[in-house]
Amino acid sequence: MKARYLVAITLGLAVSVSALADEGEALFKKSGCNICHAVNKKSVGPAMTEIAAKYAGDTDAQAKLLSKVRSGGAGSFGKVPMPATPAKVSDDSIQAIVNWALTQK
């Protein structure tokens, strides 16, 4: 009986993780991030895979990226500055995008 619960919980978590990944990618596109960023090739800005690789193992990556996405910045990936994200994009949306971006390989 306990094994049945373990299987149910595992399946539930797998579906939840997949849904969150889909949400992050959808918000990436809806928020216009894909205008300057691509998933796996450099565009105006770095690819999501480059960002994930740079911040892999960095325990402060989420906080750093949340701040950078909200406020903008320059110098991390070259000379082209990243503008601040418009206020219409919620902090929750930015969090979902950052979480998704950090999983790209």
N, C-alpha and C positions, 0 to 999 in steps of 0.2 A: 504494500500500500504506500509506503514512503517513497519508493522508486517512482510511482505514478505521479506524486506531487513534484518530485525533482524534475521529471520530464516536462510536466506542465509549466513549471517555473522557467526552465531553460528555454522552452519554445516561446513563452511570453517575452522573455528578455531579448531573444533573437529578433522577434517581430518588432519590438520597441526600438532596438538599435537601428534596424533597417529603416523604420519610419522616420527616426531622427535624422539619419543620413539623407533620406529623400527630402526632408523638410529643409535642411541646410543648403542642399544644392538648389532647390526651388527658390529659396530666399536669395541666394547668390545671384540668380538670374533676375528675379523680380525686383531686387534692389538696385540693379544696374551694375553690379560688380563686374559682370562679364563684359562690360564695355571696355575696360582696361586690363582685365585679367582673364586668362584662359586656365583650364584645369591643368594641362600638361605641356604647355609651351609658353615661352615668354611672349608677351604682347607689349602694350605700353608699360604695364607693370609686370611683376614676376608671376610665374605660374603658381598655382596652388600647390603643386608638387614641390616646387622650390621652397616655398614658405614652410611647408610641412617638414622638409628635410633640414632647413636651417634651424628650426625650433624643436626638432626631435630631441627628447631628453631634457629640455629646458622646463623646469617645474613652474616657472613664471610665464611661460609662453602665452597662456590664455589671457592673463592680465595685461601683458605687454601688447598683444594684438588687439584686445578690446579697446585699449586706449588709443592705439595707432589708427584703428579703423574709425573710431568715433571722431577723433580730433585731427587726423591727418598727420603727415610727417614726411621726412625725407632722409636719404642717406643710408638706409638699410639695404637697399638693392640697387643703388645707382643714384643718378642725379635727378631723375624725374620725381617731383614731389607727389605724394598722394594727398588729394584734397580731403577735407573733413567730410564725413558722411552726413547727408541731410538729416535734420531732426525728424522728418517723417519716418525714417527707418528706426524702429524701436531698439532699445538695448537688448531685449530678448531675441530679436531677429539677428542682431550683430553677434550675440552669443552663439546662436545656432549656426551661423555662417562660419565663425571662427572654429567651433567644434568640428564642423564638417571639413573645413580646410586643413586642419591638423591631422586628419585621417587620410589625406590623399598621398598616394605613393607613386 
